[in-house]
Each structure stands twice: as structure tokens, then as C-alpha cells.
Amino acid sequence: KLKSFMEIKKYSRKEFLSFLGKISLGAAITPSFLMACGNGNPPIASRELSSKNLEELKQLVLENLVASNIDDLLLTKGLEYHTILKWNDKINNDDSFGFNCDFTCFIPLDENNPKDGLLWVNHEYVDPLFVSNYDYLNDKQPRTKEQVDKEMYNVGGSIVRIREEDGKWRVVHNDSHNRRITAKTPIKLNWENSIKGKNTVIGTHSNCSGGVTPWRTFLTCEENYDQFYGETEYAHDGSTSHRKSFYGWESFYDYPPEHYGWVVEIDPKDGSAQKHVALGRFAHECCTLFQLKDERIVAYSGDDKENEHLYKFVSSKPNSLKEGTLYVADTNNGKWIPLDWEKQAVLKNTFKDQTEVLIRAREASKLLGATELNRPEDIEIDPVTGNVFVALTNNKGKEDYHGSILKIQETNGSHDSTNFRASVYMAGGEENGFSCPDNLAFDLSGNLWMTTDMSGNSMNNEDGPYMPFKNNSLFVIPRYGKDAGKVIRVASAPRDAEFTGPCFSPDGKTLFLSVQHPGEQTTDINKPTSLWPFDEDNIPKPSVVAITGDLIEKMNALNEVEKI
């Protein structure tokens, strides 16, 4: 049985389409006030469906790929891929591409040229077996500072200039923009008050999904931050203790846990970075922005942990991620609750000021009665209806093994509203053919794409609930034609891996996609459980690929382009 925040009912395809909303001839796609979302693309054009476009979409035939446990990246008919970047590839003379790539985001250097630009890629975490040669499974040798330093270099993110030539995307080696942001990069706090005595902190890690701003900078989100420096825990009497981390970096570097768990903004021009304290501290999966007509910013973010919450920040000044109010969702009653120390007596009784509320956002949210959700991960805003879609991956403790997609309809379509209506758009499970939704992306025609995140130790387990789905996959839910409302598998990931960070190029002809942690279940580096991407090193490597082909171009069938 399924015990999420509301009872999941079975919806027909007709109801799915009703939930998603159809596009009629001439309906505008990607309005100028919708910026970025998880597909990573600031809109460079205002587009409309022509009669030819609409007819092509209606006639499009999609072939559902059969679930597979094969150690390879498999694609349905009409798609092909090539690898752009692999772990340890050189991006300039000094830097190499990091490990476990996640969120991707592409910004063209010239609005008129969608084939040349900057790719940002998150590097979420490391496998010490491969990265630092530390055998954490057989801890017989003491860990060294040099090993930790290697791990610190391999998280954070990469900025890489890429260019499409003759149908292939390639790195522009040694371009002046190419650089790494790591766990040792100094980063300023965008806040008036210091945190643990610092206004500049050291590094970023746990970088999961992200977003992009209207002013064309990247957002990268620190998710499972407690894995690296642990966490500060508070007792009822106000005393504190330190919960140790999995990686144990605090044994080598005395950095406070409170310096992590934020949304980080990266300027692609010079690599400068800042952490946005006003957006709260928790396991940020993503940060999806909506720019209001008065240029104020609404930022949605989910806390990717069982029984945690959905948040949004509404700025009080144009284009600000500092001045404004952070809200947490009560999905049972359709209310956005302000996490405002000045206005909430229960917060004043528990925390000393607004800074402490933001640092301990999880505790503050529970005190205010926010709804506990089943791992809210990626968030995308439908470019047609403006509705907000949230991937709820799963909650095994509540017997929700397959997750669902939540839909938020802001009152009167106003993203700064304090009221909304929540409903389940689609539930995971065998009936709908997918399990554990993670990343979402809308393409240029408004079709919904989705990646899944079944854990490596759960997939292909004959005794578990995930056996029917085999490897993690990429799906699309078309908005048009005979397949409208169906969940169609279009790609299957290599063994142990998951797809992350789907991002469409500005012209809709390429889907950038990360392949994260292939061979994750490896216990002996000489006997890896995956060999993808099958290069000369004969070990698994997290990589970013470009998926192209006739199917991608037809799905993104918006040919009428006008500059904003």
C-alpha cells in the first residue's frame, strides 16, 4: 500500500492529459518570464506551434524500449548518442573533469548561435575506490590527507566550453572559460551575518541538481552535505553534538557543517561564486526559478530526504536571491507557510534570529506544521500552464516504493501566491511503467521527460519491488498524438547507473544527459560491475553524453523562432 501525503488514485490517460494540459495551435511556448528550470536553458526565443509543427507531433510514432539490465546505454529507434566528457578528461592544461556528474546546464555564448556555449556540470560525490584508491569497504590502512584532497577535487562542478561541429559536440580545450569549482574553492556567503564566524567559506560539494538565473549564471545545489563534514545536532535543552560523516573529511579539515547545504551561484564569466543563505539550508535537490513580470524572483526547491519538505522563496526586490521570504509547503491545506522569525512566535521561542531559522530550516518547518513528503527531488515549471511539477522519488519507510509526480497549481496562476492546490499527477509502479522519478524536464514542445533513481543495491534484485523495471531509464510523456499521456521509455542506463541532469540545447536538437555512477556496486576495482563507457581504461566512468537524432528534433517541433 502507498502512504504519501494524500491517497494516490489511478488515473486514465485522459486524466493525465487533463492534468498536464494540452497545447492548441498557436499556443505560446516558453514565455519570457519562465527562466531555466531543471532543463537548464534560459529561453532565447518566444515560440509558437505552427499547423505543420502540430501535425508532425500528432503523427509522431514512439517506440517503447523494453526494460533491460544490459550494461550499456540503450536508445529507442530514432535516437543516437555520443560522449562529450568522461571523468578525468582534461578540460585545460591544469584541470580535469570531476566525478559523478549530475545536473547539466547549457548557456550559448551568442544568442544567435545555439551550437557554441558553456556547459555547467555538477559533480555530486565520489567513489573512493576509483577516485582516491581508498578501500572504504576493507578499511585496513589509515586514510591519508592526500586521498581526501583527491576526493575534494573531484566534487563541485565544471564549466566547459563545447561546440557542435559536423553533428558532434566537442570540448573547446583550454578555452578561457574552462575551469573547476571544487571543495577547496573559496565562496562568499550572500548574507549580512556571518555563519560560524565566516563570511567566506571553503568549497562546495554534494552538488545534485540546479538551475539557471535570468542574468545567465548557474545555480548548483548542495544536497547530502552531511556525508562530508557531518552535521550539528541539537538536543531539547539546546546543547549540541556532532554526527560524524560517511567520508570523514572533518578529520582532516575543520570546516563547520553549517557552511554547506546551500544553493550556490556560479558566474560563468570568471568562476566567482556565492552561497544564497536566504534560500535555506537543507538537502537541496534543485533550485528552479520563475521571474515575475516585475522581475521579482520565485525559487522552488525540494529537500531530498524522506519526510522532508517543499520550499519556495519569493524575493521582495527585482532579481534578488537575498531580500525576500522563504516559505515551506503545507500540501494538505494548500498553504505556503512563511519561515519568518519576526512573524512566527514559535520560531522566536526556539531560534535566536532569522539566520538560525535558515540554518535549521528542517526543524523550523516541522515546528510550523509543514507537510512531510516522500523525497521531493527535481522541480519543473510547465512552460504552457505554469503549473509546478515535483518528483517525489519514494519513501520506503512508508511503503511508497515507486514514488509519484506531484502537481502544484498556484492560486490564480500567481507564483508569488501563498495558496495553491496540490494533486498527484502520476504515480510510479508497474501500471505506469516507471519507478522512482528523479529529474524532470520539459522540451520545447511541452512534452515531459523524466529520469529515474532506483538505488544500485535495489535494482535487478529478484526479491525486491524494482525487478520489473531493471536498469534506470529515461522516459518521455508526450503531450500530443496517439501516445499522448503514455509513459514511454526511450533510453536505458548502463549497469548500476542513473541518468541525471537532462538539458535540451536551445534549438531542441540535442539532449545533454549525465550518466552517473555506472559500476556503483563494485567492491573490487579489478572486477567492476560495469565497464561503460568502454574506453581504454577498462573501468566505469561517469560521463556526459549528447543524445541526438530524428526523434529529438521531431519532439522539439517548434521551428518558428523570434528573438525576445
Order of alpha helices (4+ residues) and beta strands (2+ residues): alpha-beta-beta-beta-alpha-beta-beta-beta-beta-alpha-alpha-beta-beta-beta-beta-beta-beta-beta-alpha-beta-beta-beta-beta-beta-beta-beta-beta-beta-beta-alpha-alpha-alpha-beta-beta-beta-beta-beta-beta-beta-beta-beta-beta-beta-beta-alpha-beta
